[in-house]
């Protein structure tokens, strides 16, 4: 586990977590990248990162900077036995500020900084990080670069009502309740939410609930996790987890939890996609 300072206060509206990693798996393999409510940017230091949608090898994307938007299926992260780099989780507002585009532009996509239209400082980051000799220097460069991009932010902020609606959906409120709370019809709400994040309100809510459940798995019983996160029961939790993560909660705990448990920054687990 690599120790790193907390995300600077000036970046916390845009960056939920930035997780440096240096992992020896012992053998080549594949692990899962779960859906989340954040944009995932991975900057590997050595070999390019190879990512595909699980079960769809034709989608394999290889790049020195992997960028993925919100999605409702698991990713497959391929490795040769070891990996080093930094993973960032960007908020929806962070996508606008740091990438210069709404998160909806990246929904369901596996791309990279070379292919995406992003500020030039970001495209240069992988090479500059690779050239540095230490983790403190790399994290300092990353923070300076992101802060510099954010300081000249000219991107329009999400509509306040849409941001409020997304926060309510994340908290578990029903779609009809959220629409009423922000004064939109369900249809209008759906149009605005999809335009901002690329997912329909119900799909965003399902991903948010999975994200909350992921943070509790291994720390509470499955029945408790189901109750706390708003699933009807443990069977409902298992069905949703299988649909979105591609495996049952027990399988994920067995395969992924020991690794994820050792990769935490500000309370957030790593290896999303």
C-alpha positions, 0 to 999 in steps of 0.5 A: 500500500502506498501512502499519499496525502489526502486530495487537496481541498481545492480539488475535492469538488472535482476529485473524489479520490486519487489512488497510487498503486504498486501491486504484485499479483504474483501471476498474470490475470484479470480483475473486475472494474465495477460501475461507479458514479464517478469518471475513472482516469487511470495513469499507469507508469510502466506498461499500457493498461489493457481494459475491456468490458467483461465478456466482450474481448472485442472491446479491449482498449490498450493505452497509457491513460485509460478514461472511462465514463459511467456504465452499468456493466463490469470492466475486465482489467488485464495485467501481466502480474504487476501494475504501477500507476495512479487512479483518479475518480472524478466527479461529474462536475470534475469531468466538466472542469478538468476534462472540459466536457460533460460526463455524458460524452464518455458514458459507456466508453473506454478511451484514453487521453490521446483520443479524447479532447482534453486539455494538453496538460492532461495528455502530457501527464503519463509521460511526465509521471513516468519520468519522476523518481518517487511517489511524492513527486508524482502525486505533487505533479498530479495535484499541481496539474489538476489545480492548474487546469481547474483554476482556469475553468471556463466550463458551464456548471451543471444546472443546480436542479440537475446536480440536486437531483443526482445527489437525491438519487445517490441518497436512495430517493425514488425517481418520482420523489426526486422529480417532484423535489426538483419540480420536473416531470419524470420525463424531463428529469430523465432527459436532463440527467442523461444529458449530464451523466449519460445514464437514465435516473434509475440506472444512475440510482442502481449504480449509486446503490451498488457503490454504497454496498461495495463500501460495506461488503466484508464489514457487515453481513450481506443481510445488513448491507441489503437493509442499509442500502435500500435493497428489498432483501439479500436476494435482491442485493445478489441479483443487482450485484450480479447484473451490474458487477458480473458476479455475486457479492460473495464471489467479489469478496473472495476474488477482489476484497483482499486487494481492494481493502489494501487500496484506500484513499479517503475511504474510497476503494480502488479499481473502478472503471 
